[in-house]
């Protein structure tokens, strides 16, 4: 069971890191680009969706880490 939790935590942490990376890239690209109104709305939607993904990934990772800590006791 501990191995499964370790593997799950690693996968969730990788998902969290990837989503943060994508969010950062989108933010930087948005700041540098001169977008028209339609592109700004699309970019804002992408940022909002990426923020949701980051929050969900962090919550999942945190939940698994708590389970790992409980199983080690």
Gaussian input, Z-matrix of N, CA and C with variables (Angstrom, degrees):
# hf/3-21g

backbone

0 1
 N
 C     1     B1
 C     2     B2     1     A1
 N     3     B3     2     A2     1     D1
 C     4     B4     3     A3     2     D2
 C     5     B5     4     A4     3     D3
 N     6     B6     5     A5     4     D4
 C     7     B7     6     A6     5     D5
 C     8     B8     7     A7     6     D6
 N     9     B9     8     A8     7     D7
 C    10    B10     9     A9     8     D8
 C    11    B11    10    A10     9     D9
 N    12    B12    11    A11    10    D10
 C    13    B13    12    A12    11    D11
 C    14    B14    13    A13    12    D12
 N    15    B15    14    A14    13    D13
 C    16    B16    15    A15    14    D14
 C    17    B17    16    A16    15    D15
 N    18    B18    17    A17    16    D16
 C    19    B19    18    A18    17    D17
 C    20    B20    19    A19    18    D18
 N    21    B21    20    A20    19    D19
 C    22    B22    21    A21    20    D20
 C    23    B23    22    A22    21    D21
 N    24    B24    23    A23    22    D22
 C    25    B25    24    A24    23    D23
 C    26    B26    25    A25    24    D24
 N    27    B27    26    A26    25    D25
 C    28    B28    27    A27    26    D26
 C    29    B29    28    A28    27    D27
 N    30    B30    29    A29    28    D28
 C    31    B31    30    A30    29    D29
 C    32    B32    31    A31    30    D30
 N    33    B33    32    A32    31    D31
 C    34    B34    33    A33    32    D32
 C    35    B35    34    A34    33    D33
 N    36    B36    35    A35    34    D34
 C    37    B37    36    A36    35    D35
 C    38    B38    37    A37    36    D36
 N    39    B39    38    A38    37    D37
 C    40    B40    39    A39    38    D38
 C    41    B41    40    A40    39    D39
 N    42    B42    41    A41    40    D40
 C    43    B43    42    A42    41    D41
 C    44    B44    43    A43    42    D42
 N    45    B45    44    A44    43    D43
 C    46    B46    45    A45    44    D44
 C    47    B47    46    A46    45    D45
 N    48    B48    47    A47    46    D46
 C    49    B49    48    A48    47    D47
 C    50    B50    49    A49    48    D48
 N    51    B51    50    A50    49    D49
 C    52    B52    51    A51    50    D50
 C    53    B53    52    A52    51    D51
 N    54    B54    53    A53    52    D52
 C    55    B55    54    A54    53    D53
 C    56    B56    55    A55    54    D54
 N    57    B57    56    A56    55    D55
 C    58    B58    57    A57    56    D56
 C    59    B59    58    A58    57    D57
 N    60    B60    59    A59    58    D58
 C    61    B61    60    A60    59    D59
 C    62    B62    61    A61    60    D60
 N    63    B63    62    A62    61    D61
 C    64    B64    63    A63    62    D62
 C    65    B65    64    A64    63    D63
 N    66    B66    65    A65    64    D64
 C    67    B67    66    A66    65    D65
 C    68    B68    67    A67    66    D66
 N    69    B69    68    A68    67    D67
 C    70    B70    69    A69    68    D68
 C    71    B71    70    A70    69    D69
 N    72    B72    71    A71    70    D70
 C    73    B73    72    A72    71    D71
 C    74    B74    73    A73    72    D72
 N    75    B75    74    A74    73    D73
 C    76    B76    75    A75    74    D74
 C    77    B77    76    A76    75    D75
 N    78    B78    77    A77    76    D76
 C    79    B79    78    A78    77    D77
 C    80    B80    79    A79    78    D78
 N    81    B81    80    A80    79    D79
 C    82    B82    81    A81    80    D80
 C    83    B83    82    A82    81    D81
 N    84    B84    83    A83    82    D82
 C    85    B85    84    A84    83    D83
 C    86    B86    85    A85    84    D84
 N    87    B87    86    A86    85    D85
 C    88    B88    87    A87    86    D86
 C    89    B89    88    A88    87    D87
 N    90    B90    89    A89    88    D88
 C    91    B91    90    A90    89    D89
 C    92    B92    91    A91    90    D90
 N    93    B93    92    A92    91    D91
 C    94    B94    93    A93    92    D92
 C    95    B95    94    A94    93    D93
 N    96    B96    95    A95    94    D94
 C    97    B97    96    A96    95    D95
 C    98    B98    97    A97    96    D96
 N    99    B99    98    A98    97    D97
 C   100   B100    99    A99    98    D98
 C   101   B101   100   A100    99    D99
 N   102   B102   101   A101   100   D100
 C   103   B103   102   A102   101   D101
 C   104   B104   103   A103   102   D102
 N   105   B105   104   A104   103   D103
 C   106   B106   105   A105   104   D104
 C   107   B107   106   A106   105   D105
 N   108   B108   107   A107   106   D106
 C   109   B109   108   A108   107   D107
 C   110   B110   109   A109   108   D108
 N   111   B111   110   A110   109   D109
 C   112   B112   111   A111   110   D110
 C   113   B113   112   A112   111   D111
 N   114   B114   113   A113   112   D112
 C   115   B115   114   A114   113   D113
 C   116   B116   115   A115   114   D114
 N   117   B117   116   A116   115   D115
 C   118   B118   117   A117   116   D116
 C   119   B119   118   A118   117   D117
 N   120   B120   119   A119   118   D118
 C   121   B121   120   A120   119   D119
 C   122   B122   121   A121   120   D120
 N   123   B123   122   A122   121   D121
 C   124   B124   123   A123   122   D122
 C   125   B125   124   A124   123   D123
 N   126   B126   125   A125   124   D124
 C   127   B127   126   A126   125   D125
 C   128   B128   127   A127   126   D126
 N   129   B129   128   A128   127   D127
 C   130   B130   129   A129   128   D128
 C   131   B131   130   A130   129   D129
 N   132   B132   131   A131   130   D130
 C   133   B133   132   A132   131   D131
 C   134   B134   133   A133   132   D132
 N   135   B135   134   A134   133   D133
 C   136   B136   135   A135   134   D134
 C   137   B137   136   A136   135   D135
 N   138   B138   137   A137   136   D136
 C   139   B139   138   A138   137   D137
 C   140   B140   139   A139   138   D138
 N   141   B141   140   A140   139   D139
 C   142   B142   141   A141   140   D140
 C   143   B143   142   A142   141   D141
 N   144   B144   143   A143   142   D142
 C   145   B145   144   A144   143   D143
 C   146   B146   145   A145   144   D144
 N   147   B147   146   A146   145   D145
 C   148   B148   147   A147   146   D146
 C   149   B149   148   A148   147   D147
 N   150   B150   149   A149   148   D148
 C   151   B151   150   A150   149   D149
 C   152   B152   151   A151   150   D150
 N   153   B153   152   A152   151   D151
 C   154   B154   153   A153   152   D152
 C   155   B155   154   A154   153   D153
 N   156   B156   155   A155   154   D154
 C   157   B157   156   A156   155   D155
 C   158   B158   157   A157   156   D156
 N   159   B159   158   A158   157   D157
 C   160   B160   159   A159   158   D158
 C   161   B161   160   A160   159   D159
 N   162   B162   161   A161   160   D160
 C   163   B163   162   A162   161   D161
 C   164   B164   163   A163   162   D162
 N   165   B165   164   A164   163   D163
 C   166   B166   165   A165   164   D164
 C   167   B167   166   A166   165   D165
 N   168   B168   167   A167   166   D166
 C   169   B169   168   A168   167   D167
 C   170   B170   169   A169   168   D168
 N   171   B171   170   A170   169   D169
 C   172   B172   171   A171   170   D170
 C   173   B173   172   A172   171   D171
 N   174   B174   173   A173   172   D172
 C   175   B175   174   A174   173   D173
 C   176   B176   175   A175   174   D174
 N   177   B177   176   A176   175   D175
 C   178   B178   177   A177   176   D176
 C   179   B179   178   A178   177   D177
 N   180   B180   179   A179   178   D178
 C   181   B181   180   A180   179   D179
 C   182   B182   181   A181   180   D180
 N   183   B183   182   A182   181   D181
 C   184   B184   183   A183   182   D182
 C   185   B185   184   A184   183   D183
 N   186   B186   185   A185   184   D184
 C   187   B187   186   A186   185   D185
 C   188   B188   187   A187   186   D186
 N   189   B189   188   A188   187   D187
 C   190   B190   189   A189   188   D188
 C   191   B191   190   A190   189   D189
 N   192   B192   191   A191   190   D190
 C   193   B193   192   A192   191   D191
 C   194   B194   193   A193   192   D192
 N   195   B195   194   A194   193   D193
 C   196   B196   195   A195   194   D194
 C   197   B197   196   A196   195   D195
 N   198   B198   197   A197   196   D196
 C   199   B199   198   A198   197   D197
 C   200   B200   199   A199   198   D198
 N   201   B201   200   A200   199   D199
 C   202   B202   201   A201   200   D200
 C   203   B203   202   A202   201   D201
 N   204   B204   203   A203   202   D202
 C   205   B205   204   A204   203   D203
 C   206   B206   205   A205   204   D204
 N   207   B207   206   A206   205   D205
 C   208   B208   207   A207   206   D206
 C   209   B209   208   A208   207   D207
 N   210   B210   209   A209   208   D208
 C   211   B211   210   A210   209   D209
 C   212   B212   211   A211   210   D210
 N   213   B213   212   A212   211   D211
 C   214   B214   213   A213   212   D212
 C   215   B215   214   A214   213   D213
 N   216   B216   215   A215   214   D214
 C   217   B217   216   A216   215   D215
 C   218   B218   217   A217   216   D216

   B1=1.4506
   B2=1.5255
   B3=1.3216
   B4=1.4641
   B5=1.5206
   B6=1.3397
   B7=1.4694
   B8=1.5312
   B9=1.3265
   B10=1.4591
   B11=1.5351
   B12=1.3203
   B13=1.4593
   B14=1.5273
   B15=1.3375
   B16=1.4667
   B17=1.5193
   B18=1.3193
   B19=1.4621
   B20=1.5267
   B21=1.3183
   B22=1.4616
   B23=1.5210
   B24=1.3183
   B25=1.4659
   B26=1.5222
   B27=1.3078
   B28=1.4650
   B29=1.5240
   B30=1.3236
   B31=1.4649
   B32=1.5226
   B33=1.3286
   B34=1.4593
   B35=1.5180
   B36=1.3272
   B37=1.4523
   B38=1.5319
   B39=1.3225
   B40=1.4645
   B41=1.5301
   B42=1.3289
   B43=1.4671
   B44=1.5192
   B45=1.3203
   B46=1.4574
   B47=1.5276
   B48=1.3307
   B49=1.4717
   B50=1.5329
   B51=1.3160
   B52=1.4617
   B53=1.5253
   B54=1.3252
   B55=1.4575
   B56=1.5248
   B57=1.3229
   B58=1.4652
   B59=1.5299
   B60=1.3216
   B61=1.4606
   B62=1.5286
   B63=1.3183
   B64=1.4603
   B65=1.5265
   B66=1.3244
   B67=1.4606
   B68=1.5282
   B69=1.3077
   B70=1.4654
   B71=1.5267
   B72=1.3352
   B73=1.4733
   B74=1.5226
   B75=1.3307
   B76=1.4615
   B77=1.5223
   B78=1.3174
   B79=1.4622
   B80=1.5203
   B81=1.3170
   B82=1.4683
   B83=1.5192
   B84=1.3265
   B85=1.4619
   B86=1.5270
   B87=1.3184
   B88=1.4611
   B89=1.5296
   B90=1.3150
   B91=1.4607
   B92=1.5289
   B93=1.3137
   B94=1.4694
   B95=1.5235
   B96=1.3181
   B97=1.4679
   B98=1.5203
   B99=1.2945
   B100=1.4658
   B101=1.5230
   B102=1.3281
   B103=1.4552
   B104=1.5198
   B105=1.3377
   B106=1.4583
   B107=1.5344
   B108=1.3138
   B109=1.4698
   B110=1.5378
   B111=1.3144
   B112=1.4718
   B113=1.5207
   B114=1.3280
   B115=1.4564
   B116=1.5337
   B117=1.3251
   B118=1.4702
   B119=1.5252
   B120=1.3283
   B121=1.4741
   B122=1.5223
   B123=1.3191
   B124=1.4633
   B125=1.5198
   B126=1.3104
   B127=1.4562
   B128=1.5295
   B129=1.3130
   B130=1.4677
   B131=1.5219
   B132=1.3341
   B133=1.4693
   B134=1.5188
   B135=1.3320
   B136=1.4693
   B137=1.5225
   B138=1.3446
   B139=1.4607
   B140=1.5264
   B141=1.3121
   B142=1.4641
   B143=1.5314
   B144=1.3209
   B145=1.4673
   B146=1.5271
   B147=1.3236
   B148=1.4634
   B149=1.5228
   B150=1.3127
   B151=1.4648
   B152=1.5230
   B153=1.3388
   B154=1.4633
   B155=1.5295
   B156=1.3149
   B157=1.4621
   B158=1.5190
   B159=1.3275
   B160=1.4658
   B161=1.5329
   B162=1.3295
   B163=1.4658
   B164=1.5204
   B165=1.3270
   B166=1.4641
   B167=1.5302
   B168=1.3186
   B169=1.4653
   B170=1.5236
   B171=1.3219
   B172=1.4586
   B173=1.5260
   B174=1.3173
   B175=1.4643
   B176=1.5311
   B177=1.3284
   B178=1.4716
   B179=1.5180
   B180=1.3217
   B181=1.4649
   B182=1.5274
   B183=1.3115
   B184=1.4650
   B185=1.5314
   B186=1.3361
   B187=1.4596
   B188=1.5313
   B189=1.3145
   B190=1.4575
   B191=1.5255
   B192=1.3158
   B193=1.4720
   B194=1.5268
   B195=1.3276
   B196=1.4600
   B197=1.5250
   B198=1.3282
   B199=1.4655
   B200=1.5209
   B201=1.3237
   B202=1.4655
   B203=1.5160
   B204=1.3182
   B205=1.4614
   B206=1.5265
   B207=1.3227
   B208=1.4688
   B209=1.5299
   B210=1.3226
   B211=1.4716
   B212=1.5401
   B213=1.3200
   B214=1.4566
   B215=1.5157
   B216=1.2963
   B217=1.4702
   B218=1.4772
   A1=110.78
   A2=116.65
   A3=119.91
   A4=110.81
   A5=117.24
   A6=120.41
   A7=110.93
   A8=114.92
   A9=119.19
   A10=110.51
   A11=116.85
   A12=120.07
   A13=111.00
   A14=116.46
   A15=119.83
   A16=111.21
   A17=115.96
   A18=120.64
   A19=110.82
   A20=116.01
   A21=120.28
   A22=110.73
   A23=116.62
   A24=120.21
   A25=110.70
   A26=117.27
   A27=120.47
   A28=111.56
   A29=116.11
   A30=120.45
   A31=110.21
   A32=116.45
   A33=119.48
   A34=112.01
   A35=117.30
   A36=120.11
   A37=110.37
   A38=116.80
   A39=120.46
   A40=110.09
   A41=116.49
   A42=120.30
   A43=110.49
   A44=116.78
   A45=121.23
   A46=110.44
   A47=117.21
   A48=121.00
   A49=110.88
   A50=117.27
   A51=121.08
   A52=111.01
   A53=116.44
   A54=119.12
   A55=111.30
   A56=117.97
   A57=120.82
   A58=109.57
   A59=116.98
   A60=120.89
   A61=111.06
   A62=117.28
   A63=120.63
   A64=111.43
   A65=116.57
   A66=120.53
   A67=110.42
   A68=116.75
   A69=121.31
   A70=111.01
   A71=115.84
   A72=119.70
   A73=111.87
   A74=116.11
   A75=119.69
   A76=110.55
   A77=117.41
   A78=121.32
   A79=110.89
   A80=116.89
   A81=120.91
   A82=110.65
   A83=117.36
   A84=120.28
   A85=111.22
   A86=116.11
   A87=120.18
   A88=110.91
   A89=116.45
   A90=119.98
   A91=111.90
   A92=116.29
   A93=120.61
   A94=113.12
   A95=115.75
   A96=119.74
   A97=111.10
   A98=114.35
   A99=120.60
   A100=105.88
   A101=114.71
   A102=120.78
   A103=111.44
   A104=115.10
   A105=118.15
   A106=108.48
   A107=116.24
   A108=121.28
   A109=112.25
   A110=117.09
   A111=121.23
   A112=110.91
   A113=116.64
   A114=121.00
   A115=111.27
   A116=117.04
   A117=120.16
   A118=110.94
   A119=116.21
   A120=119.59
   A121=110.57
   A122=117.26
   A123=120.75
   A124=110.95
   A125=116.22
   A126=120.81
   A127=110.77
   A128=117.01
   A129=120.74
   A130=110.56
   A131=116.80
   A132=120.77
   A133=110.87
   A134=116.66
   A135=120.07
   A136=110.76
   A137=116.73
   A138=120.05
   A139=111.25
   A140=116.68
   A141=120.51
   A142=110.67
   A143=116.85
   A144=120.52
   A145=111.52
   A146=116.59
   A147=119.53
   A148=111.22
   A149=117.66
   A150=120.13
   A151=110.93
   A152=117.05
   A153=120.73
   A154=110.59
   A155=116.14
   A156=120.53
   A157=110.70
   A158=116.83
   A159=121.14
   A160=110.11
   A161=116.59
   A162=119.67
   A163=111.42
   A164=116.88
   A165=121.10
   A166=110.86
   A167=116.63
   A168=120.45
   A169=111.15
   A170=116.69
   A171=119.87
   A172=110.97
   A173=117.56
   A174=121.11
   A175=110.58
   A176=117.15
   A177=120.57
   A178=110.79
   A179=116.30
   A180=120.15
   A181=110.50
   A182=116.55
   A183=120.74
   A184=110.81
   A185=116.67
   A186=121.08
   A187=111.07
   A188=117.47
   A189=121.22
   A190=110.83
   A191=116.97
   A192=119.90
   A193=110.88
   A194=117.33
   A195=119.93
   A196=110.97
   A197=116.95
   A198=120.60
   A199=111.04
   A200=117.22
   A201=120.51
   A202=110.85
   A203=117.09
   A204=120.36
   A205=111.11
   A206=116.67
   A207=120.46
   A208=111.32
   A209=116.16
   A210=119.43
   A211=111.09
   A212=118.20
   A213=121.22
   A214=111.75
   A215=118.31
   A216=121.51
   A217=111.85
   D1=-40.06
   D2=-179.88
   D3=-63.14
   D4=-38.51
   D5=178.75
   D6=-62.96
   D7=-40.34
   D8=179.51
   D9=-64.67
   D10=-41.81
   D11=178.25
   D12=-65.22
   D13=-39.14
   D14=177.55
   D15=-62.34
   D16=-45.42
   D17=179.42
   D18=-63.83
   D19=-44.39
   D20=179.33
   D21=-61.91
   D22=-42.80
   D23=179.17
   D24=-62.54
   D25=-40.96
   D26=178.63
   D27=-62.62
   D28=-42.55
   D29=179.87
   D30=-66.05
   D31=-44.36
   D32=-179.50
   D33=-67.19
   D34=-35.51
   D35=177.19
   D36=-66.47
   D37=-40.47
   D38=177.34
   D39=-63.16
   D40=-40.13
   D41=177.84
   D42=-63.30
   D43=-42.37
   D44=178.49
   D45=-61.89
   D46=-48.39
   D47=-178.90
   D48=-61.05
   D49=-41.77
   D50=-179.74
   D51=-64.94
   D52=-42.76
   D53=-179.23
   D54=-67.52
   D55=-36.96
   D56=176.00
   D57=-64.92
   D58=-41.07
   D59=178.18
   D60=-61.31
   D61=-45.24
   D62=178.80
   D63=-63.77
   D64=-40.72
   D65=178.35
   D66=-62.83
   D67=-44.51
   D68=178.93
   D69=-60.93
   D70=-46.23
   D71=179.98
   D72=-61.02
   D73=-44.48
   D74=179.64
   D75=-62.84
   D76=-39.69
   D77=179.33
   D78=-63.97
   D79=-45.20
   D80=-179.98
   D81=-65.34
   D82=-44.81
   D83=179.24
   D84=-62.05
   D85=-39.18
   D86=-179.68
   D87=-65.62
   D88=-39.08
   D89=-179.87
   D90=-68.08
   D91=-35.16
   D92=-176.32
   D93=-82.17
   D94=-29.08
   D95=-173.67
   D96=-83.39
   D97=150.14
   D98=172.42
   D99=-103.57
   D100=96.68
   D101=-172.20
   D102=-98.60
   D103=146.79
   D104=172.33
   D105=-79.21
   D106=177.55
   D107=-172.99
   D108=-58.70
   D109=-45.65
   D110=-179.02
   D111=-62.18
   D112=-44.35
   D113=179.94
   D114=-66.91
   D115=-34.56
   D116=176.82
   D117=-64.89
   D118=-41.29
   D119=178.13
   D120=-64.13
   D121=-42.79
   D122=178.26
   D123=-63.20
   D124=-43.15
   D125=179.03
   D126=-63.73
   D127=-41.31
   D128=178.30
   D129=-62.86
   D130=-40.27
   D131=177.17
   D132=-63.72
   D133=-43.50
   D134=178.66
   D135=-61.93
   D136=-43.19
   D137=178.70
   D138=-61.59
   D139=-43.85
   D140=179.58
   D141=-62.43
   D142=-44.47
   D143=178.58
   D144=-64.41
   D145=-41.19
   D146=178.26
   D147=-65.52
   D148=-36.90
   D149=177.21
   D150=-63.09
   D151=-39.96
   D152=176.51
   D153=-62.49
   D154=-42.92
   D155=179.93
   D156=-62.91
   D157=-42.87
   D158=179.23
   D159=-61.74
   D160=-47.55
   D161=-179.85
   D162=-61.04
   D163=-43.99
   D164=179.99
   D165=-64.72
   D166=-42.55
   D167=179.70
   D168=-64.23
   D169=-41.28
   D170=178.71
   D171=-66.41
   D172=-41.00
   D173=178.58
   D174=-62.77
   D175=-43.53
   D176=178.51
   D177=-63.29
   D178=-44.28
   D179=179.67
   D180=-62.77
   D181=-43.55
   D182=-179.89
   D183=-62.26
   D184=-42.71
   D185=179.17
   D186=-60.26
   D187=-44.89
   D188=179.98
   D189=-66.77
   D190=-39.52
   D191=178.19
   D192=-61.86
   D193=-39.82
   D194=177.12
   D195=-63.99
   D196=-40.75
   D197=176.81
   D198=-63.54
   D199=-40.09
   D200=178.04
   D201=-62.88
   D202=-42.40
   D203=179.75
   D204=-64.62
   D205=-39.72
   D206=178.31
   D207=-65.16
   D208=-38.22
   D209=-176.79
   D210=-73.97
   D211=-21.41
   D212=179.78
   D213=-80.51
   D214=-18.39
   D215=-177.22
   D216=-75.21

